[in-house]
Amino acid sequence: MTSRNRFNFTYSLQFSIAASALAFAAGSFSTGASAQATIKIGEINSYKAQPAFLEPYRQGWEMALEEINGSGGVLGKKLEVISRDDNGNPGDSVRVAEELVKREQVSLLFGGFLSNTGLALTDYAKQRKIFFLAAEPLTDKIVWHNGNKYTYRLRPSTYMLVASLVKDAAKLKKKRWAIVYPNYEYGQSAVASFKTLMKAAQPDVEFVAEQATPLGKIDAGAVTQALADAKPDAIFNVLFATDLGKFVRDGNTRGLFEGREVVSMLSGEPEYLDPLRAEAPSNWLVTGYPWYAINTPEHKKFVDAYRKKYNDYPRNGSLVGYSALMSIAAGLKKAGSADSDKLAAAFSGLKVETPVATITYRAQDHQSTLGAFVGRTGVKDGKGIMSSFVYVDGASLQPSDAEVKKLRAAD
């Protein structure tokens, strides 16, 4: 090779290396700039397993996302939500959480529906030290026994929902109670709270029958007959979704509810009341979401915006999804960062305006003060409704700070 050729080869090689380096640097800068342009948020839920609640829930947080980004985002950045389905399985919840954190590099997590998947994500947040807002899971353990620095919860807990019903349940002066519930963490937690709070309010109460059914697999005929055989004065029901529908229809057919009071969690939520149509239960004492009769300006604005976007009315899931992402935006603004430690500190005492109330995320247990609508069911124009309802502030449904301290380890 001549000296000239050697020079040309060396120059070409150096030029190629330099060009590659510049291209890599440019690519790295471009990727970094893109990553910095958004705050990535991971969302995990059981969309396939629980579509009645979670499709409206998705629409709720998507509407909030559009509003937040349309007004300039948070901290000068747009929010980007990357959503995954957990198949209603705790193991899958952890697997997709790890994928979101490692592969998608999200800064925080929110979501969860079933209490067992919520608990799995609560533990993941603790182990990975990443912020997690439990939007929907209701078990008390999320903020008490398994509570940790990085986990907060939006919806009222099982204890709070039961407490919202017990005052009126005790006024019924019914001594013999039968209980039916889905046999997993949410149902077990709700029943434990009901027994404790009812015993305190009415010491002579008796629990004469208890039916724990597999989630989504109720044998409604057998359950209804077992409850009828116990001859209770009243029934406490914790079933929801398809299990609730089967129980109501079979109970109506067999006359289980005639002459008996029924106190029921969640049964006033449109997700579960609407499918029953004219078969909806009459005069049950329930918690729910009577969206059609809440006339505050804040709620009317939410309903109007939801109808305009989706040509449909909101369900309780819509309210939860919307309020969850709005809470995250408020927390990010207060923290001034998406850092999990700073975000966890910012959520302590954080106040958020939701369509139904101003809520606070309590410092002592990371539970929000979102309350519950309590009323009676009925049928109007061939559809189930809630009537004679009141909104019970979540702050009034909490145990004392001393009790919380016994239930929750220090962060």
C-alpha positions as CSV (number, residue, x, y, z in Angstrom):
1,M,0.0,0.0,0.0
2,T,1.5,3.4,-1.0
3,S,1.9,6.3,1.5
4,R,-1.0,8.1,-0.2
5,N,-3.3,5.1,0.0
6,R,-2.4,4.6,3.6
7,F,-3.2,8.2,4.3
8,N,-6.6,7.9,2.6
9,F,-7.5,4.7,4.4
10,T,-6.5,6.2,7.8
11,Y,-8.4,9.4,7.1
12,S,-11.5,7.5,6.0
13,L,-11.4,5.2,9.1
14,Q,-11.0,8.2,11.4
15,F,-13.8,10.0,9.6
16,S,-16.1,7.0,9.9
17,I,-15.4,6.6,13.6
18,A,-16.0,10.3,14.3
19,A,-19.2,10.2,12.2
20,S,-20.4,7.2,14.2
21,A,-19.6,8.9,17.5
22,L,-21.5,12.0,16.4
23,A,-24.5,10.0,15.3
24,F,-24.5,8.0,18.6
25,A,-24.3,11.3,20.6
26,A,-27.0,12.8,18.5
27,G,-29.2,9.8,19.0
28,S,-28.5,9.8,22.8
29,F,-29.3,13.4,23.0
30,S,-32.5,12.9,21.0
31,T,-33.6,10.0,23.2
32,G,-32.8,11.9,26.4
33,A,-34.6,15.0,25.2
34,S,-37.6,12.9,24.3
35,A,-37.6,11.2,27.7
36,Q,-37.3,14.5,29.4
37,A,-40.3,15.9,27.5
38,T,-42.8,13.7,29.3
39,I,-43.3,12.3,32.8
40,K,-44.0,8.6,32.3
41,I,-46.6,7.0,34.6
42,G,-47.3,3.3,34.7
43,E,-50.9,2.2,35.2
44,I,-51.9,-1.4,36.0
45,N,-55.4,-2.9,36.2
46,S,-57.6,-5.9,35.6
47,Y,-59.4,-4.6,32.5
48,K,-60.2,-8.1,31.0
49,A,-61.4,-9.5,34.3
50,Q,-63.5,-6.5,35.5
51,P,-64.6,-4.5,32.4
52,A,-67.8,-3.1,33.9
53,F,-65.9,-0.9,36.3
54,L,-62.6,-0.6,34.6
55,E,-63.6,0.5,31.1
56,P,-65.3,3.6,32.6
57,Y,-62.3,4.0,34.9
58,R,-59.9,4.1,31.9
59,Q,-62.1,6.7,30.3
60,G,-61.9,8.7,33.5
61,W,-58.2,8.9,33.6
62,E,-57.9,9.4,29.9
63,M,-60.2,12.4,30.2
64,A,-58.0,13.8,33.1
65,L,-54.9,13.2,31.0
66,E,-56.3,15.2,28.1
67,E,-57.3,18.0,30.5
68,I,-53.9,18.1,32.2
69,N,-51.9,18.0,29.0
70,G,-54.2,20.5,27.3
71,S,-53.5,23.0,30.0
72,G,-49.7,22.7,29.7
73,G,-48.9,19.5,31.6
74,V,-47.1,19.4,34.9
75,L,-43.8,21.0,35.7
76,G,-43.4,22.0,32.1
77,K,-43.9,18.4,30.8
78,K,-46.7,16.4,29.4
79,L,-47.9,13.3,31.3
80,E,-47.6,10.0,29.5
81,V,-49.6,7.0,30.8
82,I,-48.4,3.5,29.9
83,S,-51.1,1.0,30.8
84,R,-50.9,-2.7,31.3
85,D,-53.4,-5.5,32.2
86,D,-52.7,-7.8,35.1
87,N,-55.4,-10.4,34.4
88,G,-56.7,-10.0,37.9
89,N,-53.7,-11.9,39.1
90,P,-51.2,-10.7,41.8
91,G,-48.3,-12.4,40.2
92,D,-49.0,-10.7,36.9
93,S,-49.4,-7.4,38.7
94,V,-45.8,-7.6,39.9
95,R,-44.5,-8.8,36.6
96,V,-46.0,-5.9,34.6
97,A,-45.0,-3.4,37.3
98,E,-41.4,-4.6,36.8
99,E,-41.7,-4.3,33.1
100,L,-43.1,-0.8,33.4
101,V,-40.3,0.3,35.8
102,K,-37.4,-1.4,34.0
103,R,-38.3,-1.4,30.3
104,E,-40.6,1.6,30.1
105,Q,-38.8,3.5,32.8
106,V,-41.9,5.0,34.4
107,S,-41.4,7.3,37.3
108,L,-44.4,6.1,39.3
109,L,-47.4,3.7,39.3
110,F,-51.1,3.9,39.9
111,G,-54.2,1.7,39.5
112,G,-55.2,-1.7,40.9
113,F,-58.8,-3.0,41.3
114,L,-58.9,-6.2,43.2
115,S,-57.6,-6.1,46.8
116,N,-55.2,-9.0,46.3
117,T,-53.6,-7.4,43.3
118,G,-53.5,-4.1,45.1
119,L,-51.7,-5.7,48.0
120,A,-49.1,-7.2,45.6
121,L,-48.5,-3.7,44.1
122,T,-48.3,-2.2,47.6
123,D,-45.5,-4.6,48.5
124,Y,-43.8,-4.0,45.1
125,A,-43.8,-0.2,45.8
126,K,-42.2,-0.8,49.2
127,Q,-39.5,-3.2,47.8
128,R,-38.7,-1.1,44.8
129,K,-39.1,2.3,46.6
130,I,-41.4,3.6,43.8
131,F,-44.5,5.7,44.4
132,F,-47.8,3.9,44.0
133,L,-51.3,5.4,44.2
134,A,-53.8,2.6,44.8
135,A,-56.9,4.0,43.0
136,E,-59.5,1.3,43.7
137,P,-58.4,-1.6,45.9
138,L,-60.4,-1.4,49.1
139,T,-58.8,-3.7,51.7
140,D,-57.7,-2.0,54.9
141,K,-54.3,-3.6,54.7
142,I,-53.1,-1.3,51.9
143,V,-52.9,1.6,54.3
144,W,-52.7,-0.2,57.7
145,H,-51.0,-3.6,58.2
146,N,-49.2,-3.5,54.8
147,G,-48.9,0.3,54.6
148,N,-45.6,1.8,53.6
149,K,-44.0,5.1,52.8
150,Y,-44.5,4.9,49.0
151,T,-48.2,3.8,48.9
152,Y,-51.3,6.0,49.1
153,R,-54.9,5.1,48.4
154,L,-57.7,7.1,46.8
155,R,-61.0,5.2,47.4
156,P,-62.6,4.7,50.8
157,S,-61.4,1.5,52.5
158,T,-63.6,-1.4,53.4
159,Y,-63.6,-0.1,57.0
160,M,-64.8,3.3,55.8
161,L,-67.5,2.0,53.5
162,V,-68.8,-0.3,56.2
163,A,-68.7,2.5,58.7
164,S,-70.8,4.6,56.4
165,L,-73.5,2.0,56.5
166,V,-73.3,0.7,60.1
167,K,-74.9,3.8,61.7
168,D,-78.1,3.2,59.7
169,A,-77.8,-0.6,59.9
170,A,-77.8,-0.4,63.7
171,K,-80.9,1.8,63.6
172,L,-82.8,-1.1,61.9
173,K,-82.7,-2.9,65.3
174,K,-82.3,-6.3,63.5
175,K,-80.8,-9.0,65.7
176,R,-80.2,-11.9,63.4
177,W,-77.9,-11.1,60.5
178,A,-76.8,-13.3,57.6
179,I,-73.7,-12.4,55.6
180,V,-72.6,-13.2,52.0
181,Y,-69.3,-12.1,50.5
182,P,-66.7,-13.0,47.8
183,N,-64.1,-15.2,49.5
184,Y,-60.9,-13.1,49.0
185,E,-59.2,-10.2,50.6
186,Y,-61.8,-7.5,49.9
187,G,-64.8,-9.6,51.1
188,Q,-62.9,-10.9,54.2
189,S,-61.8,-7.4,55.2
190,A,-65.3,-6.0,54.8
191,V,-67.0,-8.7,56.8
192,A,-64.4,-8.4,59.6
193,S,-65.1,-4.6,59.8
194,F,-68.9,-5.2,59.7
195,K,-68.8,-7.6,62.6
196,T,-66.6,-5.4,64.7
197,L,-68.5,-2.2,64.1
198,M,-72.0,-3.8,64.4
199,K,-71.0,-5.4,67.7
200,A,-69.9,-2.0,69.0
201,A,-73.1,-0.3,67.9
202,Q,-75.5,-3.1,68.8
203,P,-74.0,-5.6,71.4
204,D,-76.9,-8.1,71.1
205,V,-76.4,-8.7,67.4
206,E,-76.1,-12.3,66.1
207,F,-74.5,-13.6,62.9
208,V,-76.6,-16.7,62.1
209,A,-75.3,-17.6,58.6
210,E,-72.2,-16.8,56.5
211,Q,-71.7,-17.6,52.8
212,A,-68.3,-17.1,51.4
213,T,-68.4,-17.6,47.6
214,P,-65.6,-17.9,45.0
215,L,-65.1,-14.6,43.2
216,G,-67.0,-14.7,39.9
217,K,-68.2,-18.2,40.5
218,I,-71.2,-17.9,42.8
219,D,-73.7,-20.8,43.0
220,A,-76.6,-18.4,43.6
221,G,-79.2,-21.0,44.1
222,A,-77.3,-22.8,46.9
223,V,-76.2,-19.5,48.5
224,T,-79.8,-18.1,48.5
225,Q,-81.2,-21.3,49.9
226,A,-78.6,-21.4,52.7
227,L,-79.4,-17.8,53.7
228,A,-83.1,-18.4,53.7
229,D,-82.7,-21.6,55.8
230,A,-81.0,-19.5,58.5
231,K,-84.1,-17.3,58.8
232,P,-82.2,-14.0,59.3
233,D,-83.8,-10.7,60.1
234,A,-81.4,-8.9,57.8
235,I,-78.6,-9.6,55.3
236,F,-75.2,-7.9,54.8
237,N,-74.1,-8.3,51.2
238,V,-70.6,-7.7,49.9
239,L,-71.0,-9.2,46.4
240,F,-70.5,-7.2,43.3
241,A,-70.3,-7.5,39.5
242,T,-71.7,-10.7,38.0
243,D,-72.0,-12.4,41.4
244,L,-74.3,-9.6,42.6
245,G,-76.5,-9.9,39.5
246,K,-77.0,-13.7,40.0
247,F,-77.6,-13.3,43.7
248,V,-80.2,-10.6,43.2
249,R,-82.1,-12.5,40.5
250,D,-82.1,-15.8,42.4
251,G,-83.0,-14.0,45.6
252,N,-85.9,-12.3,43.9
253,T,-87.1,-15.6,42.5
254,R,-87.0,-17.4,45.8
255,G,-88.4,-14.5,47.9
256,L,-85.2,-14.2,50.0
257,F,-85.5,-10.4,50.3
258,E,-89.2,-10.2,51.1
259,G,-89.7,-8.7,54.6
260,R,-86.0,-8.5,55.2
261,E,-83.6,-5.6,55.3
262,V,-80.6,-5.8,53.1
263,V,-77.4,-3.7,53.7
264,S,-75.1,-3.9,50.7
265,M,-71.7,-2.4,49.8
266,L,-71.2,-1.1,46.3
267,S,-74.7,-2.1,45.1
268,G,-75.7,1.5,44.3
269,E,-72.8,1.9,41.8
270,P,-74.1,2.2,38.2
271,E,-71.7,-0.5,37.1
272,Y,-73.6,-3.1,39.0
273,L,-77.0,-1.6,39.3
274,D,-77.6,-0.7,35.7
275,P,-77.3,-4.3,34.3
276,L,-80.2,-5.4,36.5
277,R,-82.6,-2.9,35.0
278,A,-86.1,-3.5,36.4
279,E,-84.8,-6.4,38.4
280,A,-82.7,-4.0,40.6
281,P,-83.4,-4.6,44.3
282,S,-85.8,-2.3,46.0
283,N,-85.1,-0.4,49.3
284,W,-81.7,-1.9,50.0
285,L,-79.4,0.3,52.1
286,V,-76.3,0.8,49.9
287,T,-73.2,2.8,49.0
288,G,-73.0,3.9,45.4
289,Y,-72.7,6.8,43.0
290,P,-76.0,8.6,42.0
291,W,-74.4,10.6,39.3
292,Y,-77.8,11.7,37.9
293,A,-78.8,13.5,41.1
294,I,-75.6,15.2,42.3
295,N,-76.2,18.9,41.5
296,T,-73.0,20.7,42.6
297,P,-71.3,22.9,40.0
298,E,-68.1,20.8,40.2
299,H,-69.9,17.6,39.5
300,K,-72.1,19.0,36.8
301,K,-68.9,20.3,35.0
302,F,-67.4,16.7,35.2
303,V,-70.6,15.1,33.9
304,D,-71.0,17.5,31.1
305,A,-67.3,17.1,30.0
306,Y,-67.6,13.3,30.2
307,R,-70.8,13.2,28.2
308,K,-69.3,15.5,25.6
309,K,-66.2,13.3,25.2
310,Y,-67.8,9.9,25.4
311,N,-71.5,10.4,24.5
312,D,-72.2,8.4,27.7
313,Y,-72.8,9.0,31.4
314,P,-70.1,8.5,34.0
315,R,-69.9,5.5,36.3
316,N,-68.1,5.3,39.6
317,G,-65.1,4.0,37.8
318,S,-65.0,7.1,35.7
319,L,-64.9,9.3,38.9
320,V,-62.2,7.1,40.4
321,G,-60.0,7.1,37.3
322,Y,-60.4,10.9,36.8
323,S,-59.7,11.7,40.4
324,A,-56.7,9.4,40.6
325,L,-54.8,11.1,37.8
326,M,-55.8,14.5,39.0
327,S,-54.4,13.5,42.4
328,I,-51.1,12.5,40.7
329,A,-50.9,15.8,38.9
330,A,-51.5,17.7,42.1
331,G,-48.8,15.6,43.9
332,L,-46.3,16.2,41.1
333,K,-46.8,20.0,41.3
334,K,-46.4,20.0,45.0
335,A,-43.3,17.8,44.9
336,G,-41.7,19.8,42.1
337,S,-40.4,16.4,40.9
338,A,-41.4,12.9,39.9
339,D,-38.9,11.5,42.4
340,S,-40.7,8.8,44.4
341,D,-39.3,10.0,47.8
342,K,-40.3,13.6,47.1
343,L,-43.7,12.6,45.7
344,A,-44.4,10.4,48.8
345,A,-43.6,13.4,51.0
346,A,-45.8,15.7,48.9
347,F,-48.8,13.4,49.1
348,S,-48.7,13.6,52.9
349,G,-51.5,16.1,53.6
350,L,-52.1,16.8,49.9
351,K,-55.5,18.4,49.2
352,V,-57.1,17.7,45.8
353,E,-60.4,19.0,44.3
354,T,-62.4,16.1,42.9
355,P,-65.8,16.4,41.2
356,V,-67.6,15.4,44.4
357,A,-65.5,16.8,47.3
358,T,-62.2,18.3,48.3
359,I,-60.2,15.4,49.7
360,T,-57.0,15.2,51.8
361,Y,-54.4,12.4,51.7
362,R,-53.9,11.8,55.4
363,A,-50.4,11.9,56.7
364,Q,-51.0,9.2,59.4
365,D,-52.1,6.4,57.1
366,H,-51.9,7.7,53.5
367,Q,-55.7,7.2,53.1
368,S,-57.7,9.9,51.2
369,T,-60.8,11.4,52.8
370,L,-62.9,10.7,49.8
371,G,-66.3,9.8,51.2
372,A,-69.3,7.6,50.2
373,F,-72.8,8.2,49.0
374,V,-75.3,6.2,51.2
375,G,-78.9,5.8,50.3
376,R,-81.7,3.4,49.3
377,T,-82.2,1.6,46.0
378,G,-85.3,1.8,43.9
379,V,-86.5,1.4,40.3
380,K,-87.5,4.3,38.1
381,D,-88.4,4.0,34.4
382,G,-87.3,0.4,34.4
383,K,-83.8,1.2,35.8
384,G,-82.2,0.9,39.2
385,I,-81.5,4.1,41.0
386,M,-80.3,5.4,44.4
387,S,-82.7,7.7,46.3
388,S,-82.7,9.5,49.6
389,F,-79.0,9.5,49.6
390,V,-76.4,11.6,51.5
391,Y,-72.7,12.1,51.0
392,V,-70.7,11.0,54.1
393,D,-67.4,12.8,54.3
394,G,-64.5,10.2,54.5
395,A,-62.9,12.2,57.3
396,S,-65.7,11.2,59.6
397,L,-65.3,7.5,58.8
398,Q,-61.7,7.1,59.9
399,P,-60.6,5.4,63.1
400,S,-58.7,7.5,65.7
401,D,-55.1,8.3,65.1
402,A,-54.3,6.2,68.2
403,E,-56.0,3.2,66.6
404,V,-54.2,3.7,63.3
405,K,-50.9,3.8,65.0
406,K,-51.6,0.4,66.5
407,L,-52.5,-1.0,63.0
408,R,-49.8,0.6,60.9
409,A,-46.0,0.3,61.4
410,A,-44.0,3.4,61.1
411,D,-42.6,4.2,57.6
